[in-house]
Amino acid sequence: MNEFGEGAVVQQSLLEANGDWHMDRAVAHIKRLHPTRIDQLRVIVVDKDLNEIKVLGSNFLKARVLVCHFHVIKYLKEKRAKPEYSKVSSDEASQVDAAVHAMVYADSEEKYTRAHASFEGICDRVGLHDFFLYFERNWDESQDPWVLYRRAMLPHFKNHTNNRLENFFGKLKGETDGSMSMAGCVKALVAYDRRMEKEYTYRLTRIGRFVNSSYDEEMSNVLRFTSPFVAESIEVEYSRAVANAGRYTFTVGGVNQVVIQGASKIHRLRLDNWTCDCEFGLAMKLPCRHAMAFRKRERGEGHIIPWMSIDVKYAVLLHSCLYAP
């Protein structure tokens, strides 16, 4: 993902067939072209249909392989409808699918447990006993790749599907087709890449700046030096920090650390780089409401957005200001 919140292709590999050997070769190609940045990879989102997930896990030990939420829901819906399981009415099927959706998007263990209990009860009532047993063996016992709360502390940038990849493939359909030779595919991909690179360069270097009349001076500066995507993400946290700063309890928790008690959760904020262990801070690599609320309490009036915690990947212009106190 680039600083505009859009998918950015960094590598393309043309494979003659699907298999572990071919995936290993593609991964080796990626590592060879990105020898220094490859160790920064922390999240890989794949389709449910990808059979070479173990290859990715073995090659990227520091990364978590996640399954696209859209494909999880789609796969389980199709699995539930297979003839080896009991036939159910459309209303009963909708109830099962809704329970699956609730488990996928459960943002806490408690919510997952409640959704799972509901799912079990529905399956028992409508006669989908075998489907429930299949789910227990293949999904419930391995929640990390597909349940929302299990990926909460990962830098996924709030993207839980591979929709950016699907969007890229959709645009390529007008450029390529199954009858083209390998050389023809390469030519089409290179031409597309060059066009996208020119458009991206233009967006970075064009004269002028983004403006939002509803922003105050501090948020306007964020928009000036980043992008609308980054500013919109920070603005939500900024507004919550300004409105709710008095509702937090701040306690010194060690050297350069503050423990922040909210209405229901406790978070830890580092004062040396203003990073927080909350979901937004870890997932987006941007300043969160906890850091801004603490700075507002300590400083009173003045700037409260810590530029230091805006990841440099988001900087559209020169980012020397990112390291100002």
Secondary structure, DSSP 8 states (H G I E B T S, - for coil): --TTS----------SS-SHHHHHHHHHHHHHH-TTGGGG--EEEE-TT-TTHHHHHHH-TTSEEEE-HHHHHHHHHHHHTSTTS----HHHHHHHHHHHHHHHT--SHHHHHHHHHHHHHHHHHHT-HHHHHHHIIIIIT--TTT-GGGGTTS--TT--S-HHHHHHHHHHTTT--TTS-HHHHHHHHHHHHHHHHHHHHHHHH-SS----TT--HHHHHHHHHS-HHHHHHHHHHHHHHHHHGGG-EEEEEETTEEEEE-SS-EEEEETTT--B-SHHHHHH-S--HHHHHHHHHHHSSS----GGGS-GGG-SS--GGGG--
